[in-house]
Amino acid sequence: MIERRKDKRVREENRVVIEVSAAENPGNGQAINAFTKDISLSGVRILTDRLFPLHSRLSLILYLSRSKQIVRIRGTVKWEKKSAEGLYEIGVQFQQGVPDVLMALIDHLYGREEGIPTEVNRDRTT
């Protein structure tokens, strides 16, 4: 099978907290805990106990254990399927355009040195 992805995927399990945007699920303020199965600069494959419809907009908090970084980023569900364990796999494409978040992902995926834990927040209001 020919790989058509534009970015290299790295298989790793990281904790992720999924927050559904208010437009997608009004009044639901709960956070959903899940795990990544693989991650790239452009998106992530997530294993979760909840099915998210295609095109859902999600806010993600990725706890990148190898680089000790916390990354907050938004994304859109591009595909979904039920896994053999009765859970769901979803493919989330990141919304690009935030240089510090992109740099944190590059550091995590390709960097050799592990630094002090940092937090990168996409939703800056100040």
TAURDA-V804209 format. One record per backbone hydrogen bond with DSSP energy under -0.5 kcal/mol. CO is the residue of the C=O (numbers start at 0). NH is the residue of the N-H. If there is no record, write none. Layout:
co->CO nh->NH
co->CO nh->NH
This chain:
co->8 nh->10
co->9 nh->11
co->9 nh->38
co->11 nh->13
co->13 nh->35
co->14 nh->62
co->15 nh->17
co->15 nh->33
co->16 nh->18
co->16 nh->60
co->17 nh->19
co->17 nh->31
co->18 nh->58
co->20 nh->23
co->20 nh->24
co->24 nh->27
co->26 nh->28
co->30 nh->32
co->31 nh->17
co->33 nh->15
co->34 nh->46
co->36 nh->11
co->37 nh->36
co->37 nh->44
co->38 nh->9
co->41 nh->93
co->42 nh->39
co->43 nh->45
co->43 nh->91
co->44 nh->36
co->44 nh->37
co->45 nh->47
co->45 nh->89
co->46 nh->34
co->47 nh->87
co->52 nh->55
co->55 nh->57
co->55 nh->76
co->56 nh->20
co->57 nh->59
co->57 nh->74
co->58 nh->18
co->59 nh->61
co->59 nh->72
co->60 nh->16
co->60 nh->62
co->61 nh->63
co->61 nh->70
co->62 nh->14
co->62 nh->64
co->63 nh->67
co->63 nh->68
co->67 nh->117
co->68 nh->63
co->68 nh->70
co->69 nh->119
co->70 nh->61
co->70 nh->72
co->71 nh->121
co->72 nh->59
co->73 nh->94
co->74 nh->57
co->75 nh->92
co->76 nh->54
co->78 nh->90
co->80 nh->88
co->82 nh->85
co->86 nh->82
co->87 nh->47
co->88 nh->80
co->89 nh->45
co->89 nh->91
co->90 nh->77
co->90 nh->78
co->90 nh->92
co->91 nh->43
co->91 nh->93
co->92 nh->75
co->93 nh->95
co->96 nh->98
co->97 nh->101
co->98 nh->102
co->99 nh->103
co->100 nh->104
co->101 nh->105
co->102 nh->106
co->103 nh->107
co->104 nh->108
co->105 nh->109
co->105 nh->110
co->106 nh->110
co->112 nh->114
co->117 nh->69
co->119 nh->71
co->119 nh->121
co->121 nh->123
